[in-house]
């Protein structure tokens, strides 16, 4: 998919009616693109996800990695459009090295993954944890003042969100607050998979000296994907869920929530932010 085609499908125009203080008018509005993507391993369908078109090879690579189906870039032999989707780009075909095939069969999920759900189709609590999770870099440090600056850096870089107001974002920052990479999608987990897929294909994993800023809430699936990529600090602009906090504490991830207006809360891993936490009153 070329850049122009990707941009056209990531944001689409629609005629709407606007009511504003008793006045009604018709106008064109931009909608966030949402289309299905089929991921095939060889000729076998693995899963369908609802995503915003664009960065689809990165999304596929990131999904395979964060689900524990591949462990390195070298296990991905090729990524290409399936033969019957070259015009519409709705199916990606992946060729994996022979050793990775059994892992895809073990974790195979024939299901429809909506843009808001990264865990649909899991059948047991044990199956929630992807194989290969390790504890992230304990020596990573980020100044709280730098942390507070990240949303301001992210906002103007969200080009498709600026058009539509309807996309999630995942962004990587270095310890100085420099924006390293950004991906957008209608699904929180898809945005993270696109970012991890970019890092995997570019040979940047593990992301042991990076902080991840995610829009929306800090859910379990985002925690797991961050840990799989070796990210030591995850911040979100909203709340974290109980299972997300439980997993972050178990594996030693620094988890930050409600990062907005120069305020945040830390659920665990305060040492990476250099916080001297007072005793409970």
Residue pairs with C-beta under 8 A, 6 or more apart in sequence:
1 9
1 53
1 54
1 56
1 89
5 89
6 53
6 54
6 55
7 54
9 33
9 35
9 53
9 54
10 32
10 33
10 52
10 53
10 54
10 160
10 184
11 30
11 31
11 32
11 33
11 160
11 163
11 164
12 30
12 31
12 33
13 28
13 29
13 30
13 31
14 28
14 29
14 30
14 31
15 26
15 27
15 28
15 29
16 26
16 27
16 28
16 29
17 24
17 25
17 26
18 24
18 25
18 26
18 27
30 163
30 164
31 164
31 166
32 52
32 160
32 164
32 166
32 167
32 186
33 52
33 53
33 54
33 186
34 50
34 51
34 52
34 115
34 186
35 50
35 51
35 52
35 53
35 90
36 48
36 49
36 50
36 51
36 90
36 112
37 48
37 49
37 50
37 51
37 53
37 56
37 59
37 60
37 90
37 91
37 92
38 45
38 47
38 48
38 82
38 85
38 90
38 91
38 92
39 45
39 46
39 47
39 48
39 49
39 60
39 63
39 64
39 91
39 92
39 94
40 46
40 82
40 91
40 92
40 93
40 94
41 69
41 94
41 96
41 101
41 104
42 93
42 94
42 95
42 96
42 101
43 93
45 110
46 104
46 108
46 109
46 110
47 63
47 109
47 110
47 111
47 113
47 121
48 111
48 112
48 113
49 59
49 63
49 113
49 115
49 187
49 190
50 112
50 113
50 114
50 115
50 186
50 187
51 59
51 115
51 185
51 186
51 187
51 190
52 160
52 167
52 184
52 185
52 186
52 187
52 190
53 89
55 183
55 194
55 197
55 198
56 89
56 92
57 79
57 92
57 197
57 201
58 183
58 193
58 194
58 195
58 197
58 198
58 201
59 185
59 190
59 193
59 194
59 197
60 79
60 92
60 94
60 197
61 70
61 73
61 76
61 79
61 196
61 197
61 200
61 201
62 192
62 193
62 194
62 195
62 196
62 197
62 198
62 200
62 225
63 193
63 197
64 70
64 76
64 94
64 96
64 104
65 71
65 196
65 197
65 200
65 205
65 228
65 229
66 130
66 192
66 193
66 196
66 224
66 225
66 228
66 229
67 107
67 130
68 103
68 107
68 130
68 131
68 132
68 228
69 96
69 100
69 103
69 104
69 107
70 76
70 96
70 100
70 103
71 100
71 132
72 200
73 200
73 201
73 203
73 205
74 97
75 96
75 97
75 99
75 100
76 94
76 95
76 96
76 97
77 95
77 96
77 97
78 94
78 95
79 92
79 93
79 94
80 92
80 93
81 89
81 91
81 92
81 93
82 91
82 92
82 93
83 93
84 91
85 91
96 104
103 131
107 127
107 130
107 131
109 120
109 121
109 122
110 121
111 120
111 121
112 120
113 120
113 121
114 120
114 187
115 185
115 186
115 187
115 190
116 187
116 188
117 187
117 189
118 187
118 188
118 189
118 190
118 219
118 221
118 222
118 225
119 128
119 220
119 221
122 128
128 220
128 224
129 224
130 224
130 228
132 228
133 224
133 227
133 228
133 251
134 227
134 230
134 251
135 251
135 252
136 206
136 208
136 226
136 227
136 230
136 231
136 232
136 251
136 252
136 253
137 206
137 208
137 209
137 230
137 232
138 232
138 252
140 175
140 208
140 209
140 211
140 232
140 233
140 254
140 272
141 175
141 272
141 273
141 274
142 175
142 211
142 233
142 272
142 273
143 175
143 273
143 274
144 264
144 273
144 274
144 275
146 175
146 176
146 177
147 211
147 235
147 256
147 259
147 264
147 273
148 259
148 262
148 263
148 264
149 177
150 171
150 173
150 177
150 211
150 213
150 235
150 259
151 213
151 237
151 259
151 260
153 173
153 177
153 179
154 169
154 171
154 179
154 182
154 213
156 162
157 171
157 179
157 182
158 167
158 169
158 182
158 184
159 184
160 167
160 184
161 167
161 169
161 184
166 186
167 184
167 185
167 186
167 191
168 184
168 185
168 186
168 187
168 188
168 190
168 191
168 214
168 215
168 216
169 182
169 183
169 184
169 191
169 213
169 214
169 215
170 182
170 183
170 188
170 191
170 192
170 194
170 195
170 212
170 213
170 214
170 215
171 179
171 180
171 181
171 182
171 183
171 195
171 212
171 213
171 214
172 179
172 180
172 181
172 182
172 195
172 199
172 207
172 210
172 211
172 212
173 179
173 180
173 210
173 211
173 212
173 213
174 180
174 209
174 210
174 211
175 209
175 211
180 210
181 195
181 198
181 199
182 195
183 191
183 192
183 194
183 195
183 198
184 191
185 191
185 194
188 214
188 215
188 216
188 217
188 219
188 221
188 222
189 219
189 221
189 222
189 225
191 214
191 215
192 212
192 214
192 222
192 225
192 226
193 225
195 212
196 205
196 207
196 225
196 228
196 229
198 204
199 205
199 207
199 229
205 229
205 230
206 229
206 230
207 229
207 230
207 231
208 230
208 231
208 232
209 232
210 231
210 232
211 231
211 232
211 233
211 234
211 235
212 226
212 231
212 233
212 234
212 235
213 235
213 236
213 237
213 259
214 222
214 234
214 235
214 236
214 237
215 236
215 237
215 238
216 236
216 237
216 238
217 236
217 238
217 239
217 240
217 241
217 257
218 234
218 236
218 238
218 239
218 240
218 241
218 244
218 255
218 256
218 257
219 240
219 241
219 244
220 241
220 243
220 244
220 247
222 234
222 236
222 244
223 234
223 244
223 247
223 248
223 253
223 255
224 247
226 234
226 253
227 247
227 251
227 253
231 253
232 253
232 254
232 269
232 272
233 253
233 254
233 256
233 269
233 272
233 273
234 248
234 253
234 254
234 255
234 256
235 256
235 257
235 259
235 264
236 256
236 257
236 259
237 258
237 259
237 260
238 257
238 258
239 257
239 258
240 248
240 255
240 257
240 267
244 255
245 255
245 267
245 268
247 253
248 254
248 255
248 267
248 268
248 269
249 267
249 268
252 269
253 268
253 269
254 266
254 268
254 269
254 270
254 271
254 272
254 273
255 266
255 267
255 268
255 269
256 264
256 265
256 266
256 267
256 273
257 264
257 265
257 267
258 264
258 265
266 273
266 275
270 277
